[in-house]
């Protein structure tokens, strides 16, 4: 008897997103709070070598993006690497990718929500964070196109703020003096750690792939949208990082709590600092919106295969969104925001994301040329890069990430054994 495909016969999501919507969702996921917050820890790890780390992170991200795009064209369904790993490597590897994504990105959701609260109302950040989670969960509940339109507006605002930062730095005499002091002053380990931290800011292009079931003509749209979004993000990040280094210098950048706001002040335009702070809050809001969107779709895919409660696989009859999965994600994130300090969760999230993309590259490696496999060097380099960056992260992040992945593997085993019997 032929085996019924996973998720067969269940309600499907409606294809509403075009190329522009997919690119904007990817930009909203990447050009977010990371560019406002990741530069400081990267400078601590690598000094001015953070620019090398940025380049390395971009190379790994490009390989991941190419592998993900080819796989998404082959398997245009919600779930991203959870689906690719399951179909190409086996159920366990798909499950491990989905587990890494859902757990890591749920922590990222809470971190982004707290970032919004910190910038909007210091001292009451938890209350603001919960309000942001509730509002964005409600928005996603009413339809994915509304989320895409809000993301488009957020991306426009953040890009304008970042352009203002770059222009302020370029016209500053402070930048001319500081630029002379910039030299690559970090060893290989520092550059690798900076790349691992900065990779966190690139990781949003997976959101395009996880929305594969809602994209029109996914075989054509997704492979075009991912490289476009990644290329724009790399140009923006490189310009902003070079400006911050030129204006502040590596030592001052490493010590700054709000590097871009401090950079415009040092460039002689302190009036721009409140605008930059507002842009940071908006950027974190955009990242939170896209994160909730992506985590709920992977939750939907895993619930369809009964690795998560099957009730989470429900699709709303009117709005055609995974409404129960979205509400569940919103509830869990709100609980984390109220009860947990998630500063250390950023490192864990980076570890989980790198494991997720390692599985994506391994899956792409198994494609045949007729199935649209990228040049073999792409998944090989992407897999090796993900492993190297994951284990270059701080030891606490590596240990906590490995422990959570092991717990997921144990959970998988306990759910599979009774079914085999």
VMD Tcl script that draws the C-alpha trace (Angstrom):
set ca {
  {0.00 0.00 0.00}
  {1.35 3.45 -0.89}
  {2.15 5.69 2.03}
  {0.02 8.81 2.37}
  {2.13 11.98 2.18}
  {2.50 13.92 5.39}
  {-0.21 16.52 5.76}
  {-2.27 15.09 2.88}
  {-5.97 15.92 2.97}
  {-5.53 18.78 5.43}
  {-6.54 22.40 4.68}
  {-3.91 24.28 2.70}
  {-2.91 27.92 2.98}
  {-3.85 30.36 0.21}
  {-1.13 31.62 -2.19}
  {-1.32 35.41 -1.86}
  {2.29 36.65 -1.80}
  {4.14 37.85 -4.89}
  {7.83 38.58 -5.46}
  {7.74 42.04 -3.86}
  {5.90 40.75 -0.79}
  {8.40 37.89 -0.37}
  {11.42 40.21 -0.73}
  {9.96 42.68 1.76}
  {9.26 39.94 4.31}
  {12.87 38.77 3.93}
  {14.17 42.32 4.34}
  {11.96 42.86 7.36}
  {13.39 39.71 8.92}
  {17.05 40.64 8.27}
  {17.15 44.45 8.40}
  {15.89 44.54 11.93}
  {17.20 44.88 15.43}
  {20.36 42.95 14.57}
  {22.02 45.85 12.81}
  {21.35 48.08 15.82}
  {22.58 45.60 18.43}
  {24.97 43.03 16.90}
  {27.79 45.45 16.09}
  {28.83 45.93 19.72}
  {29.34 42.24 20.67}
  {31.02 41.67 17.28}
  {33.42 44.52 18.01}
  {34.13 43.03 21.44}
  {35.02 39.73 19.78}
  {37.00 41.03 16.81}
  {37.60 44.79 17.04}
  {37.76 46.24 13.55}
  {38.01 42.65 12.35}
  {34.22 42.63 12.60}
  {34.19 43.71 8.94}
  {35.95 40.45 8.08}
  {33.44 38.64 10.25}
  {30.61 40.38 8.40}
  {32.03 39.22 5.07}
  {32.40 35.65 6.33}
  {28.86 35.63 7.70}
  {27.62 36.91 4.34}
  {29.41 34.10 2.46}
  {27.85 31.45 4.70}
  {24.48 33.19 4.44}
  {24.74 33.23 0.64}
  {25.39 29.49 0.55}
  {22.49 28.91 2.92}
  {20.24 31.18 0.87}
  {21.10 29.41 -2.38}
  {20.54 25.96 -0.88}
  {17.29 27.10 0.75}
  {16.03 28.67 -2.49}
  {16.62 25.50 -4.54}
  {14.95 23.37 -1.87}
  {12.01 25.76 -1.50}
  {11.41 25.62 -5.25}
  {11.42 21.82 -5.03}
  {9.23 21.65 -1.90}
  {6.98 24.77 -1.83}
  {5.21 24.00 1.46}
  {5.15 25.62 4.88}
  {7.93 24.48 7.20}
  {11.20 25.37 5.44}
  {14.13 23.12 6.39}
  {11.83 20.96 8.51}
  {10.26 19.81 5.24}
  {13.55 19.65 3.31}
  {15.33 17.60 5.96}
  {12.40 15.23 6.28}
  {12.15 14.64 2.53}
  {15.88 14.45 1.73}
  {17.57 13.08 4.89}
  {14.81 11.34 6.82}
  {12.19 12.14 9.47}
  {14.66 12.63 12.35}
  {16.73 15.28 10.57}
  {13.62 17.15 9.49}
  {12.35 17.03 13.05}
  {15.70 18.24 14.42}
  {15.68 21.19 11.99}
  {12.13 22.09 12.97}
  {12.94 21.73 16.67}
  {16.02 23.96 16.32}
  {14.01 26.59 14.48}
  {10.96 26.65 16.74}
  {12.87 26.65 20.04}
  {15.61 29.04 18.93}
  {13.32 31.47 17.19}
  {10.79 31.47 20.00}
  {13.61 32.72 22.23}
  {14.44 35.29 19.55}
  {10.82 36.44 19.55}
  {11.02 37.13 23.27}
  {14.35 38.92 22.87}
  {12.98 41.16 20.10}
  {9.86 41.91 22.13}
  {12.03 42.96 25.08}
  {14.11 45.12 22.72}
  {10.95 46.93 21.64}
  {10.02 47.49 25.28}
  {13.48 48.74 26.22}
  {13.51 51.39 23.52}
  {9.87 52.44 23.88}
  {9.52 52.63 27.68}
  {12.63 51.81 29.76}
  {11.66 50.42 33.14}
  {8.40 48.99 31.78}
  {9.86 46.94 28.98}
  {8.09 43.71 29.91}
  {4.62 45.26 29.78}
  {5.35 46.91 26.45}
  {6.85 43.66 25.14}
  {3.73 41.64 25.97}
  {1.54 44.31 24.35}
  {3.67 44.13 21.20}
  {3.40 40.32 21.08}
  {-0.37 40.42 21.51}
  {-0.82 43.12 18.85}
  {1.34 41.40 16.24}
  {-0.18 37.98 16.93}
  {-3.62 39.53 16.34}
  {-2.38 41.10 13.11}
  {-0.98 37.79 11.82}
  {-4.24 36.09 12.81}
  {-6.23 38.26 10.38}
  {-4.18 37.39 7.29}
  {-0.64 37.22 5.94}
  {-1.05 40.03 3.39}
  {-1.77 42.55 6.16}
  {1.43 41.43 7.86}
  {3.30 41.90 4.56}
  {2.00 45.46 4.18}
  {3.02 46.41 7.72}
  {6.44 44.83 7.15}
  {6.84 46.94 3.99}
  {6.21 50.14 5.98}
  {8.64 49.10 8.73}
  {11.38 48.25 6.23}
  {11.00 51.66 4.57}
  {11.34 53.50 7.90}
  {14.36 51.47 9.04}
  {16.15 51.90 5.70}
  {15.66 55.67 5.89}
  {17.13 55.72 9.42}
  {20.14 53.66 8.37}
  {20.74 55.85 5.31}
  {20.70 58.87 7.63}
  {23.33 57.19 9.85}
  {25.58 56.48 6.88}
  {25.21 59.98 5.45}
  {26.00 61.53 8.84}
  {29.13 59.42 9.09}
  {30.30 60.17 5.56}
  {30.08 63.92 6.10}
  {31.80 63.82 9.48}
  {35.36 64.95 10.06}
  {35.40 62.52 12.99}
  {35.06 59.68 10.49}
  {38.08 60.85 8.53}
  {40.26 60.83 11.66}
  {38.97 57.54 13.09}
  {39.31 55.72 9.77}
  {43.07 55.99 10.00}
  {43.08 53.96 13.24}
  {41.11 51.01 11.84}
  {43.30 47.92 11.40}
  {42.38 44.24 11.50}
  {43.33 43.60 15.13}
  {41.69 40.20 15.79}
  {42.81 36.62 15.44}
  {40.97 33.90 13.59}
  {38.91 32.90 16.63}
  {37.74 36.48 17.17}
  {36.70 36.87 13.54}
  {34.85 33.54 13.62}
  {32.99 34.50 16.79}
  {32.08 37.89 15.30}
  {30.82 36.11 12.17}
  {28.69 33.79 14.31}
  {27.17 36.74 16.15}
  {26.60 38.76 12.99}
  {25.07 35.75 11.24}
  {22.15 36.13 13.64}
  {21.24 39.34 11.81}
  {21.30 37.65 8.38}
  {19.18 34.66 9.26}
  {15.81 36.12 8.30}
  {15.80 34.97 4.69}
  {14.51 31.60 5.94}
  {11.21 33.36 6.56}
  {10.65 33.44 2.80}
  {11.11 29.68 2.54}
  {8.86 28.93 5.52}
  {6.07 30.82 3.73}
  {6.43 28.61 0.64}
  {2.80 27.47 0.78}
  {1.57 31.08 0.62}
  {3.79 32.35 -2.25}
  {2.46 32.54 -5.80}
  {4.52 30.54 -8.34}
  {6.99 29.45 -5.61}
  {9.35 27.62 -7.99}
  {10.10 30.96 -9.66}
  {9.41 33.49 -6.90}
  {11.36 32.02 -3.95}
  {14.71 31.51 -5.76}
  {14.52 35.13 -6.93}
  {13.33 36.66 -3.65}
  {15.96 35.14 -1.34}
  {19.13 36.40 -3.13}
  {17.57 39.85 -3.71}
  {16.72 40.26 -0.02}
  {20.14 38.96 1.07}
  {22.04 41.22 -1.35}
  {20.24 44.37 -0.25}
  {20.82 43.47 3.40}
  {24.55 42.87 2.89}
  {25.02 46.26 1.21}
  {23.16 48.02 4.03}
  {25.02 46.18 6.81}
  {28.44 46.77 5.25}
  {27.78 50.50 4.88}
  {26.47 50.84 8.45}
  {29.28 48.77 10.02}
  {31.98 50.70 8.15}
  {30.39 54.01 9.18}
  {30.18 53.04 12.86}
  {33.81 51.89 12.85}
  {34.98 55.02 11.06}
  {33.20 57.40 13.43}
  {33.65 55.63 16.77}
  {36.70 53.43 16.23}
  {36.72 49.78 17.35}
  {37.31 50.42 21.07}
  {34.50 52.93 21.49}
  {32.17 50.80 19.35}
  {32.84 47.77 21.56}
  {31.90 49.77 24.66}
  {28.70 51.34 23.27}
  {25.24 50.27 24.37}
  {23.57 52.08 21.45}
  {26.30 52.27 18.78}
  {24.38 53.86 15.94}
  {22.78 56.52 18.12}
  {26.22 57.28 19.56}
  {27.71 57.36 16.07}
  {25.40 60.11 14.82}
  {26.12 62.08 18.00}
  {29.87 61.72 17.48}
  {29.40 62.73 13.85}
  {28.08 66.12 15.00}
  {24.36 65.43 14.54}
  {23.01 64.67 18.04}
  {19.50 65.65 16.93}
  {19.41 62.43 14.93}
  {20.00 60.23 18.01}
  {16.29 60.09 19.06}
  {15.37 59.24 15.47}
  {17.86 56.39 15.47}
  {16.49 55.10 18.77}
  {12.97 55.19 17.35}
  {14.24 53.36 14.28}
  {15.74 50.66 16.51}
  {12.38 50.13 18.22}
  {10.60 49.94 14.86}
  {13.25 47.54 13.53}
  {12.80 45.23 16.51}
  {9.04 45.39 15.96}
  {9.52 44.35 12.33}
  {11.77 41.47 13.34}
  {9.24 40.32 15.92}
  {6.45 40.39 13.32}
  {8.42 38.25 10.87}
  {9.61 35.87 13.60}
  {6.10 35.15 14.82}
  {5.06 34.59 11.21}
  {7.88 32.10 10.55}
  {7.71 30.17 13.84}
  {3.95 29.66 13.50}
  {4.39 28.17 9.99}
  {7.03 25.70 11.12}
  {4.80 24.82 14.09}
  {1.98 24.19 11.60}
  {4.16 21.83 9.52}
  {5.35 19.86 12.57}
  {1.79 19.63 13.93}
  {0.62 18.23 10.59}
  {3.13 15.40 11.08}
  {2.13 15.00 14.76}
  {5.51 15.96 16.20}
  {3.61 18.78 17.91}
  {-0.05 18.63 19.05}
  {-2.22 18.02 15.94}
  {-4.66 20.73 17.03}
  {-2.01 23.31 16.05}
  {-2.40 22.26 12.39}
  {-5.80 23.99 12.09}
  {-6.18 26.62 9.36}
  {-8.73 29.42 9.89}
  {-11.63 29.02 7.42}
  {-11.90 32.76 6.76}
  {-8.36 34.15 7.11}
  {-6.59 30.98 5.83}
  {-3.80 31.25 8.44}
  {-2.60 28.70 11.05}
  {-4.47 30.56 13.77}
  {-4.00 28.07 16.61}
  {-0.26 27.84 15.95}
  {-0.01 31.64 15.94}
  {-1.92 31.97 19.22}
  {0.20 29.23 20.83}
  {3.42 30.96 19.77}
  {2.11 34.28 21.10}
  {1.23 32.75 24.47}
  {4.62 31.05 24.88}
  {6.55 34.19 23.89}
  {4.49 36.31 26.30}
  {5.25 33.88 29.11}
  {8.98 34.02 28.34}
  {8.93 37.81 28.23}
  {7.34 37.97 31.69}
  {9.47 35.34 33.39}
  {12.87 35.09 31.70}
  {15.98 37.18 31.16}
  {16.87 36.32 27.58}
  {20.19 38.08 27.07}
  {21.97 34.74 26.95}
  {19.29 33.33 24.65}
  {20.67 35.29 21.69}
  {23.77 33.08 21.62}
  {21.62 29.97 21.93}
  {19.37 31.22 19.14}
  {22.40 31.68 16.87}
  {23.48 28.11 17.63}
  {20.02 26.77 16.80}
  {19.79 28.76 13.56}
  {23.19 27.52 12.40}
  {22.15 23.90 13.09}
  {18.97 24.57 11.11}
  {20.94 25.80 8.09}
  {23.51 23.02 8.38}
  {20.64 20.60 7.79}
  {19.41 22.74 4.89}
  {22.82 22.53 3.19}
  {23.05 18.80 3.81}
  {19.59 18.44 2.23}
  {20.59 20.49 -0.82}
  {23.68 18.32 -1.19}
  {21.43 15.32 -1.92}
  {19.60 17.03 -4.81}
  {20.41 15.76 -8.28}
  {21.23 18.17 -11.12}
  {17.82 17.44 -12.58}
  {16.21 18.51 -9.30}
  {17.92 21.90 -9.42}
  {20.93 21.21 -7.18}
  {23.19 24.27 -6.83}
  {26.91 23.91 -7.66}
  {28.25 21.29 -5.25}
  {30.65 23.76 -3.61}
  {27.68 25.81 -2.34}
  {26.10 23.26 0.05}
  {29.53 21.90 1.03}
  {30.84 25.35 1.97}
  {27.55 26.25 3.62}
  {27.53 23.10 5.77}
  {31.17 23.53 6.83}
  {30.62 27.23 7.53}
  {27.56 26.60 9.70}
  {29.38 24.02 11.80}
  {32.46 26.23 12.20}
  {30.46 29.31 13.21}
  {28.21 27.35 15.58}
  {31.14 25.99 17.58}
  {32.96 29.33 17.58}
  {30.19 30.88 19.68}
  {30.74 31.40 23.43}
  {30.94 28.06 25.31}
  {27.75 28.74 27.28}
  {25.81 29.13 24.02}
  {27.27 25.94 22.58}
  {26.56 23.92 25.73}
  {23.02 25.20 26.22}
  {22.21 24.79 22.54}
  {23.55 21.24 22.48}
  {21.57 20.36 25.61}
  {18.30 21.62 24.12}
  {18.93 19.77 20.86}
  {19.63 16.59 22.85}
  {16.37 17.07 24.74}
  {14.56 17.37 21.42}
  {16.17 14.16 20.18}
  {15.03 12.33 23.33}
  {11.49 13.67 22.82}
  {11.57 12.41 19.23}
  {12.59 8.95 20.41}
  {9.87 8.74 23.04}
  {7.23 9.66 20.47}
  {8.50 7.29 17.77}
  {8.98 4.05 19.74}
  {5.29 3.47 20.61}
  {4.27 4.11 16.98}
  {6.70 1.45 15.69}
  {5.28 -1.08 18.13}
}
mol new
graphics top color blue
foreach p $ca { graphics top sphere $p radius 0.5 }
foreach p [lrange $ca 0 end-1] q [lrange $ca 1 end] { graphics top cylinder $p $q radius 0.2 }
display resetview
